[in-house]
Amino acid sequence: MAFFRFEQFESRLLTPHLSSAAAPVIEGQYMYFCLVHKEAGTGSELHYHPNELLIFPLRGKINAIVGKDRRIVPPGTFVHCPAYARHSMKATEDGPVDYLYIKDLTWTVVGLAADEAVPERAMTIDEVNRAHAAGELGRGAGEPQRSQAIVEGLANCYYPIIETLDAPAGSARRSTWIDGERIRFGFHDAPEGASEQTHESEHERFVYLLQGSARIEVDGTGKHCGPGDIAHLARGSAWSIHTSATPTRYAVVESTPWLENRIDTMSPEEQARARVERKAN
């Protein structure tokens, strides 16, 4: 299946003992693609994880910390959390927040407390929610000497892309790419009638329509997409996008060669530890 909406998936707590974050999770071959929701004034404790994390707010503002750098992040500003970087994301008191949340598949989406060691075996979302419901995830004293959280020495992780998501459309096509080690993020402003076509995608991609409308085709299957529609492209897929009679904004995330090679060459023991099942939707 190439086309989705987040409403088709159950929203679940991702790390219930550390965060209020609830999200539907779409699992690809190399990436998790999620839409996180947090109520006003709630969010996560300082934590980390072995995956790289990309965040792009769609509604509300995030009171964000990456390393030691705290900022208020509005829609239109991208946040990059390198693997193992300590961070916290909370909705401001002004109202709830929704943001795109993308992680690589070298670890589960479940986070680790900032003073916690990386466990011998990652927990799945189902496991962490069952343990939390059973009262088995109380916060202990922690082991800061064994934590792998990175706090110092992080470069700037905040990237303003557009002033507001409903800013007037430009007269020309504009694409902004931010390349992480494992995942790339692209923000695209396309005028009416713009087209893009690839006969064989080199990387896995998720495309998320933010504004306007477009016809997207993936391996010969097409759909007229509007805000909130998602297209998933496996590696090797043929795809095209053609905007309609209105300007269109969309976000794209794609796997990098580093990530593809890392996951493709994981040993069975590494896959078991990271809970990598390699089952795309």
ZAKESE-376627 format. One record per residue (C-alpha): x, y, z; residue in three letters. Coordinates in steps of 0.02 Angstrom, whole numbers, plus 32768, in hexadecimal, padded with zeros to 4 digits. Example, Ala and Ser with C-alpha at 12.3 -4.5 7.8 and 13.67 -1.06 7.14 Angstrom:
% ZAKESE-376627
82677F1F8186Ala/82AC7FCB8165Ser/
***
This chain:
% ZAKESE-376627
800080008000Met/804980A87FCBAla/7FCE81278013Phe/7F9E814880C8Phe/7F5681C58143Arg/7F8881C981F9Phe/7ED081B78227Glu/7ED6810481E6Gln/7F4E80D28272Phe/7F3580C0832DGlu/7F8581498394Ser/7FEF81018420Arg/805E814384ABLeu/81118134846FLeu/8170813B8514Thr/80E8814B8599Pro/815A81528632His/81BE81E385E9Leu/814982418574Ser/80958271854FSer/80B682568495Ala/803081F2843BAla/803E81C98383Ala/8008815882F6Pro/80A4810082B5Val/80C280D281FFIle/8154805B81F0Glu/81B880568150Gly/82507FEF8123Gln/82CB806E8169Tyr/826480F381C4Met/81D6810F823ETyr/816181998203Phe/80EF81DE828DCys/8081827182BCLeu/8099829A8374Val/801482F183DCHis/803183428486Lys/7FB483A384EEGlu/7FDE84538528Ala/8067845885ABGly/8091839F859CThr/81218346854AGly/81BC82E0856DSer/824082D985F2Glu/82F482E885BALeu/831B8248855CHis/837A81FF84C9Tyr/837D816C8451His/83F7811A83D9Pro/839181548341Asn/839C81F882E6Glu/82FC825F82FDLeu/82AE82E28289Leu/8223835582C6Ile/81B783CE8262Phe/8127842482C0Pro/808284398265Leu/8017848882EEArg/804284DD8392Gly/80ED850383D8Lys/817184928425Ile/81D784BF84BEAsn/826F8461847FAla/8317843084C8Ile/83A083DC8463Val/843E83C284C6Gly/84398462852ELys/83ED84D284A9Asp/833A850284D8Arg/82C8855B845BArg/821085788435Ile/81F28525838DVal/815D85598320Pro/811785038286Pro/818E851A81F4Gly/822C84FB825AThr/82818452824BPhe/82D9840082DFVal/8364837F82CAHis/8394830D835ACys/843182A88332Pro/843981F68371Ala/845681F1842ETyr/843882AD8441Ala/83DF82D784E4Arg/833D833384C4His/829083618502Ser/81F6839C84A1Met/816283EA84FCLys/80C8844484BEAla/80C684F784FBThr/803D85308570Glu/7FEA858B84DDAsp/7F9B84EC849AGly/7FB7843C8458Pro/803C841083D8Val/804383998345Asp/80E5837382EBTyr/812C82FC826BLeu/81A1828582C4Tyr/821882198260Ile/8297819C82A2Lys/8309811F8250Asp/82E88066826ALeu/838E803B82BFThr/832F80408365Trp/82798045839AThr/821980E783B6Val/822180CC8473Val/8296814884C8Gly/830E8139855ALeu/831B81AA85F2Ala/83B0822085EBAla/840381C4867CAsp/83DA8115863BGlu/8451809C85E7Ala/84268055853BVal/83D67FAC8564Pro/840C7F06851DGlu/83667EFA84C2Arg/82F57F878487Ala/823F7F8D84BCMet/81B37F94843CThr/8120800D844EIle/80AF7F7D8482Asp/812B7F428505Glu/81497FED8552Val/808E8011855CAsn/806A7F6985AEArg/80F67F83862BAla/80BC80348650His/80087FFA866CAla/80487F7586E3Ala/80AC7FF58747Gly/81527FA68717Glu/81A6804386D2Leu/81C280AF876BGly/82558126875FArg/82E880E687C4Gly/8385813E87FDAla/83D08131874EGly/8481810B8718Glu/84C781AD86CFPro/8575816286C3Gln/853180E28647Arg/84C2815785E4Ser/84F68177852FGln/849282188523Ala/84F082A584CAIle/84DA834C8522Val/857483B384F8Glu/85BF83E48452Gly/852383DC83E5Leu/851D84588356Ala/848084BD832EAsn/83ED84458317Cys/836484C482E9Tyr/833E84F38234Tyr/82BB8579820CPro/8275854F815FIle/81D985B8814AIle/818C864081B9Glu/80E285EB81C2Thr/809A8553816ALeu/800F85C08121Asp/8087864380DCAla/805D867C802BPro/809C860B7FA1Ala/813286407F3CGly/8133865C7E81Ser/81B585D37E64Ala/81D985267EA4Arg/824085227F44Arg/828E848A7F96Ser/82EE84878039Thr/834D83EA806ATrp/839D83C68113Ile/840B832B8112Asp/842182C981B2Gly/8496823681BFGlu/840881B981ABArg/83708218816BIle/835782AE80F9Arg/82CA832C810EPhe/82878392807DGly/820B8423807DPhe/81C0844C7FD3His/815B84DF7F94Asp/811984B97EE6Ala/80B485307E78Pro/801A84F47E1CGlu/803F84777D92Gly/80EC84487DD3Ala/812883957DB7Ser/81AD831F7DF6Glu/81CB826F7DB9Gln/824481E37DE7Thr/824A813E7D8AHis/82A580E27E15Glu/82B2812E7EC2Ser/836081147F0CGlu/831E81207FBFHis/828481008027Glu/821481998033Arg/817C81D9808FPhe/8123826E8040Val/80A982D380ACTyr/80348355805FLeu/802D83F380C9Leu/7FC88469805BGln/7F76846A7FAFGly/7F5A83CE7F47Ser/7FBA835E7ED2Ala/7FAB82BC7E73Arg/802D823F7EADIle/8052819B7E55Glu/80B8810D7EA0Val/80DF80787E30Asp/804A809E7DC1Gly/7FCB80B97E4DThr/7F90816C7E58Gly/7F2F81D67ED4Lys/7EF6828B7EDDHis/7F4082C17F84Cys/7F1783507FF9Gly/7F55838B80A3Pro/7F7B82F98115Gly/7F908278808CAsp/802E820F8090Ile/808581B28003Ala/8104812B802AHis/818B80FD7FACLeu/81F580627FC2Ala/82A380627F78Arg/829A80447EBEGly/81E980887EADSer/81B780F37E19Ala/8159818E7E50Trp/811C82387E17Ser/80C782CF7E63Ile/806483517E00His/801A83E57E5CThr/7F69841C7E34Ser/7F2584C97E11Ala/7F5F850B7EB9Thr/800E851B7F04Pro/803F84847F6BThr/80AD846C8004Arg/80EE83C38037Tyr/8173837480A4Ala/81E182E18072Val/824F827080DBVal/82C381F1808FGlu/8342817180C8Ser/83FC818F80AAThr/847C81128067Pro/84C8810A8116Trp/842380D38163Leu/83FA805780D8Glu/84A4800580E7Asn/849B800081A5Arg/83F37FAA81AAIle/84137F398114Asp/84B37EF78165Thr/84727EE08216Met/84987E36825ESer/84077DCE82A2Pro/84447DF68351Glu/84457EB2832FGlu/83977EA982E3Gln/83567E4B837AAla/83A37ECB83F2Arg/835C7F5F8393Ala/82B67F068370Arg/82C77F2082B5Val/82477EB4825CGlu/82577EFD81ADArg/819C7EF9818ALys/815F7F8E8127Ala/80A67FB98120Asn/
***
